[in-house]
């Protein structure tokens, strides 16, 4: 049975090229040139995947994504973007995007991304429906996409994982999008006594508000329009195991109340149900938001925050752990060689310099995508700078220009990044200043001076 793809892009020539290419690859393809037309098609047909341009004439990429997820929550979504919009496109993961591809589009790269995205999404849908997912080869296994970093920050995280794993404490993982929060959650699960039980990952950002309660807690037949049969929720399916609530800050206030009750009473009630169902699960949550600010703004319950935050693990962004960049780049190179059937052996010295200079706002996900694309474009044994996006190769030049023409702005940006790195290190070390100083590779005296300089409170 052919898998169906909807392409939404106002570039009609691009749509025609994509449609012809995907049809030759045995996919069913429909095309829309604006968001509203695409949404009309989604109301009438089901699709395994939606390829949606980030910049559309009638609404933003985020608005389109949110409406796609309401109309077709089971469809995977890949955002199409120019490389200059990557930082913004990465934010769409908060709203349920599965991946992104950058223009210009290369057929081999796109096909690999499409296949992987549909496969991963189908696995998640099977888990949510209570069906078992067949084991994959080592090449396609979930854990093969990640390795442990070698920086002091990564070593500290691993120490925390080893420490907290065997316990049954709730864990809150904080970090930017793409820093590997789900991998850390899975690592904690694998080190627990629940390792032989289910690990159920739920992206709270991708759950439409109307369906979140059903996905988490289940529903009874007839409890709302479309409830054609009884359905167990994720908490029931995770029985004896671990439930991972990614982007927990996106849960509605009503569902936060329900989640708090579940944690306190260790039982759930399906929507439309009358009886309580006891549950035995470990809860690991993650967020890229500042939940403390959300509490102050009235968007997140403080009592729920303390329940899920029995132990906190903070993941530093990739730009603040430079020692990890090439470790992960080499690993992603091996994965790209496997998926693209190439044999590229490494990176030129110039590419290494560019990688270390770049800020990687999309973190590991962006690094993975850049390496995969560069491997695709490489003809020789080494990845050369000409295979990298212009935004990466021009980073150092732009920084130099900014320092000459707008020194105050650059200084302010640098200080803000330094302040953020210090706060992240403090959280990662649970406010142990000696360990925080080690993570930052500075001495304690320098750290104290910086705390005073940036008015960072002593917790």
C-alpha positions in Angstrom: 0.0 0.0 0.0 1.4 3.4 -1.1 2.2 6.0 1.6 0.6 9.4 0.9 2.4 12.7 1.1 0.9 16.2 1.0 3.2 19.0 -0.3 2.3 22.6 0.7 4.5 25.2 -0.9 3.7 28.4 -2.9 6.6 27.6 -5.3 4.7 25.8 -8.1 7.9 24.7 -9.9 9.2 23.1 -6.7 5.9 21.4 -6.1 6.0 19.9 -9.6 9.5 18.6 -9.1 8.8 17.2 -5.7 5.6 15.6 -6.9 7.3 13.9 -9.9 10.2 12.7 -7.8 8.1 11.3 -4.9 5.7 9.6 -7.3 8.7 7.8 -8.9 9.6 6.7 -5.4 6.2 5.1 -5.1 4.5 7.6 -2.9 1.0 9.0 -3.5 1.3 12.8 -3.7 -1.1 15.7 -3.4 -0.1 19.4 -3.8 -1.3 22.7 -2.4 0.1 26.2 -3.1 -1.1 27.8 0.2 -1.9 26.7 3.7 -5.7 27.0 3.5 -5.8 24.8 0.3 -3.6 22.3 2.1 -5.9 22.3 5.1 -8.9 21.7 2.9 -7.2 18.6 1.4 -6.4 17.4 4.9 -10.1 17.6 5.8 -10.9 15.1 3.0 -7.9 12.8 2.9 -5.4 11.1 5.2 -1.7 11.5 4.7 1.3 9.8 6.2 3.4 12.9 5.8 3.0 16.6 5.2 5.9 18.5 3.6 5.1 22.2 4.5 7.1 25.3 3.5 8.0 27.5 6.5 7.1 30.7 4.6 3.6 30.6 3.1 1.6 33.5 1.6 -1.5 33.1 3.9 -0.1 32.2 7.3 3.2 31.5 9.2 4.7 28.1 9.3 3.9 27.7 13.0 0.2 28.6 12.4 0.0 26.1 9.5 1.7 23.4 11.6 -0.7 23.9 14.6 -3.7 23.6 12.3 -2.3 20.6 10.5 -1.8 18.9 13.9 -5.4 19.6 14.9 -6.9 18.3 11.6 -4.5 15.3 11.2 -2.6 14.6 14.5 -1.4 11.2 13.1 0.4 12.8 10.1 4.2 13.4 10.4 5.3 16.9 9.3 8.6 18.0 7.7 9.2 21.7 7.5 10.9 23.1 4.3 13.0 26.1 5.0 15.9 28.2 3.7 19.0 27.7 5.8 18.8 31.3 7.1 15.6 30.3 8.8 16.9 27.2 10.5 17.0 28.7 14.0 13.3 29.7 13.6 12.3 26.4 12.0 13.8 24.5 14.9 11.3 26.2 17.1 8.5 24.4 15.2 9.5 21.2 17.0 7.7 22.7 20.0 4.5 22.5 18.0 4.9 19.0 16.6 7.2 19.2 13.6 9.1 15.9 13.1 12.0 17.2 11.1 13.1 19.9 8.6 14.9 20.1 5.3 16.7 23.1 3.9 16.6 24.6 0.4 18.0 23.8 -2.1 16.5 20.3 -1.8 18.5 17.3 -2.9 16.6 14.3 -4.0 18.7 11.6 -2.2 18.8 13.6 1.1 15.0 14.3 0.9 14.2 10.7 0.2 16.2 9.5 3.2 14.5 12.1 5.5 11.1 11.2 4.2 11.6 7.5 4.8 13.1 7.9 8.2 10.4 10.4 9.3 7.5 8.2 8.2 9.0 5.1 9.8 9.6 6.8 13.1 6.2 8.3 13.2 4.5 4.9 12.4 6.5 3.4 15.2 5.2 6.0 17.6 1.6 5.5 16.4 1.9 1.7 16.9 3.2 2.3 20.5 0.3 4.6 21.2 -2.2 2.1 19.9 -0.8 -0.5 22.2 0.9 -2.6 19.4 4.4 -3.8 19.7 7.1 -2.3 17.5 9.4 -4.8 15.7 13.0 -4.5 16.7 15.3 -2.8 14.2 18.8 -3.5 13.1 21.6 -1.7 14.8 21.7 0.7 11.8 18.1 1.8 12.4 17.8 1.5 16.1 17.0 4.5 18.2 20.1 4.5 20.3 22.3 4.4 17.2 21.4 8.1 16.5 23.2 9.2 19.7 26.5 8.7 21.5 27.9 10.1 24.7 29.8 13.4 24.5 33.4 13.7 25.8 33.2 17.2 27.4 33.1 17.7 31.1 29.5 18.8 30.8 28.5 15.6 29.1 30.5 13.5 31.6 28.6 15.2 34.4 25.3 14.5 32.7 26.3 10.8 32.4 27.2 10.7 36.0 23.8 12.0 36.9 22.1 9.5 34.6 24.1 6.7 36.3 23.1 8.0 39.7 19.4 8.6 39.2 18.7 5.8 36.8 18.3 2.9 39.4 16.0 5.0 41.6 12.3 5.7 41.0 12.5 9.5 41.3 10.8 11.8 38.8 13.3 13.6 36.6 13.1 17.0 34.8 15.4 17.4 31.9 15.9 21.0 30.6 17.7 22.0 27.5 17.2 23.7 24.1 15.5 21.9 21.3 17.8 19.3 19.7 20.1 18.7 22.7 19.1 15.0 23.1 16.6 15.2 25.9 14.7 12.0 24.8 18.0 10.1 24.5 18.9 11.0 28.1 15.4 10.0 29.3 15.7 6.7 27.5 19.2 6.2 29.1 17.7 6.8 32.5 15.0 4.2 31.7 17.5 1.6 30.5 19.5 2.0 33.8 16.4 1.4 36.0 14.7 -1.7 37.2 11.9 -0.9 34.7 14.2 -1.4 31.7 12.3 -4.5 30.5 9.0 -2.6 30.6 7.7 0.0 28.1 9.3 3.4 27.5 6.5 5.6 26.1 7.5 9.0 24.7 4.8 11.7 24.3 5.5 15.1 22.7 3.2 17.4 24.6 3.9 20.1 22.1 2.6 18.0 19.2 -0.7 17.1 21.1 -3.6 19.2 20.0 -5.2 20.7 23.1 -8.5 18.9 22.3 -6.9 15.5 22.2 -4.2 15.7 24.9 -6.4 14.3 27.6 -7.4 11.3 25.4 -3.7 10.6 24.4 -2.5 10.7 28.0 -5.4 9.2 30.0 -7.5 7.3 27.4 -11.2 7.6 26.6 -14.4 5.5 26.6 -16.5 4.9 23.5 -18.9 7.7 22.8 -17.3 10.1 25.3 -16.8 12.7 22.5 -17.2 13.0 18.7 -14.9 10.5 17.0 -14.5 8.3 20.1 -15.7 5.2 18.2 -14.1 2.7 20.6 -12.5 2.4 24.1 -8.9 3.6 24.0 -6.2 3.2 26.6 -4.0 6.3 27.2 -0.2 6.5 27.3 -0.1 6.1 31.1 -1.9 2.7 30.8 0.4 1.6 28.0 3.5 2.5 30.0 2.4 0.1 32.8 5.4 -0.9 34.9 7.7 1.3 32.7 8.5 4.9 32.1 6.5 7.7 30.5 8.5 10.6 28.9 6.6 13.8 28.7 8.5 16.0 26.3 7.8 19.8 26.2 5.6 19.4 29.3 5.3 23.2 29.5 2.9 23.0 26.5 0.2 21.1 28.5 -3.0 23.0 29.0 -3.8 24.1 32.6 -6.7 21.6 32.7 -4.4 18.7 31.7 -1.8 19.9 34.2 -4.4 19.5 36.9 -5.2 16.0 35.7 -1.5 15.1 35.6 -0.9 16.3 39.1 -3.8 14.1 40.3 -2.2 11.1 38.5 1.1 11.7 40.2 -0.4 12.2 43.7 -2.9 9.4 43.6 -1.2 7.0 41.2 -4.4 6.3 39.3 -6.1 7.6 36.2 -9.6 7.9 34.9 -10.3 7.7 31.2 -12.3 10.5 29.6 -15.9 9.5 29.9 -15.0 6.7 32.3 -16.4 6.1 35.8 -13.7 3.9 37.4 -10.2 4.7 38.6 -7.4 2.7 37.0 -4.3 2.2 39.1 -1.0 2.9 37.3 2.6 2.2 38.1 4.9 4.4 36.0 8.0 6.5 36.4 7.6 10.0 35.0 10.4 11.8 33.2 9.6 15.2 31.9 11.5 17.6 29.6 11.2 21.2 28.5 13.1 23.9 26.6 11.1 26.6 28.4 11.8 28.4 31.6 9.1 26.8 33.8 9.9 29.2 36.7 8.9 32.1 34.5 5.8 30.1 33.4 4.8 29.7 37.0 5.2 33.4 37.7 3.1 34.1 34.6 0.4 31.7 35.8 0.9 29.3 32.8 2.3 26.4 34.8 1.3 25.0 38.2 4.0 25.3 40.9 2.8 22.2 42.7 3.2 20.2 39.5 6.6 21.6 38.9 7.9 20.4 42.3 6.3 17.0 41.7 8.2 16.4 38.4 11.4 18.1 39.6 12.6 15.6 42.2 15.9 15.6 40.2 16.9 18.0 37.5 19.3 17.4 34.6 20.4 20.4 32.5 21.8 19.8 29.0 24.0 22.6 27.8 23.6 23.7 24.2 26.2 22.4 21.7 27.8 25.8 21.4 28.7 25.7 25.1 30.5 22.4 24.9 32.8 22.7 21.9 34.7 19.6 22.8 31.6 17.5 21.8 31.1 19.0 18.4 33.5 16.8 16.4 32.7 13.7 18.5 29.1 14.0 17.3 30.1 15.1 13.8 32.2 11.9 13.3 29.3 9.8 14.6 26.8 11.5 12.3 29.3 11.0 9.4 29.2 7.3 10.0 25.3 7.3 10.1 25.2 9.4 6.9 27.6 7.0 5.1 25.3 4.1 6.0 22.0 5.8 5.0 23.4 7.4 1.8 25.6 4.4 0.9 28.8 6.6 0.8 32.3 6.1 2.2 33.4 9.6 3.2 36.3 9.2 5.7 36.4 12.5 7.5 36.4 16.3 7.5 39.0 18.8 6.3 40.8 21.1 8.8 38.8 24.0 7.3 35.5 22.2 7.9 36.5 21.5 11.5 37.3 25.2 12.1 33.9 26.2 10.7 32.1 23.6 12.8 33.9 25.0 16.0 33.1 28.6 15.1 29.4 28.1 14.3 26.8 28.6 17.0 24.5 25.5 16.3 21.2 27.0 17.4 19.6 23.7 16.3 22.1 21.8 18.4 22.6 18.1 17.6 19.7 17.9 15.2 21.1 20.8 13.1 24.6 19.2 13.2 23.2 15.9 12.1 21.4 17.5 9.1 24.4 19.5 8.1 26.7 16.5 8.2 24.2 14.4 6.2 23.9 17.0 3.5 27.6 17.6 3.3 28.2 13.9 2.9 25.7 13.8 0.1 27.5 16.6 -1.7 31.0 15.2 -1.1 32.7 13.5 -4.1 36.1 12.7 -2.5 37.3 11.1 0.8 36.8 14.2 2.9 34.1 16.7 3.5 35.3 20.1 2.2 34.0 23.6 3.0 32.3 23.9 -0.3 29.8 21.3 0.8 28.7 23.3 3.8 25.8 25.9 3.8 27.0 29.5 3.3 25.7 30.5 6.7 28.2 28.2 8.4 31.2 29.1 6.2 30.5 32.8 6.6 30.0 32.8 10.4 33.5 34.0 11.3 33.5 36.8 8.6 30.1 38.1 9.9 31.3 38.1 13.5 34.4 40.1 12.5 32.2 42.6 10.6 29.8 43.0 13.5 32.7 43.6 15.9 33.9 46.5 13.8 30.6 48.1 12.9 28.4 47.3 15.9 30.7 46.5 18.8 28.2 47.3 21.5 25.6 44.9 20.1 28.1 42.1 19.7 29.4 42.7 23.2 25.9 42.5 24.6 25.2 39.3 22.7 28.4 37.8 23.9 27.6 38.7 27.5 24.1 37.3 27.3 25.5 34.0 25.9 28.1 33.9 28.7 25.4 34.5 31.3 23.2 31.7 29.9 26.2 29.3 29.9 26.9 30.0 33.5 23.2 29.5 34.5 23.1 26.2 32.6 26.3 25.0 34.2 25.0 25.9 37.7 21.8 24.0 37.0 23.7 21.0 35.5 25.8 20.9 38.7 22.8 21.4 41.0 24.4 24.7 42.1 27.7 23.2 43.2 30.0 26.0 42.3 33.1 23.9 42.2 31.6 21.5 39.7 30.1 24.4 37.7 33.5 26.0 37.4 34.9 22.7 36.2 32.1 22.5 33.5 32.9 26.0 32.4 36.6 25.3 32.6 37.3 28.3 34.8 38.4 28.7 38.4 36.1 29.3 41.3 37.2 32.9 41.8 36.4 33.7 38.1 33.0 32.1 38.5 32.2 34.2 41.6 33.3 37.4 39.8 31.0 36.4 36.9 28.1 35.7 39.3 28.5 39.2 40.7 28.9 40.8 37.3 25.7 39.3 35.9 23.8 39.5 39.2 23.1 35.8 39.2 21.5 34.8 42.5 23.1 32.3 44.8 20.7 29.4 45.3 
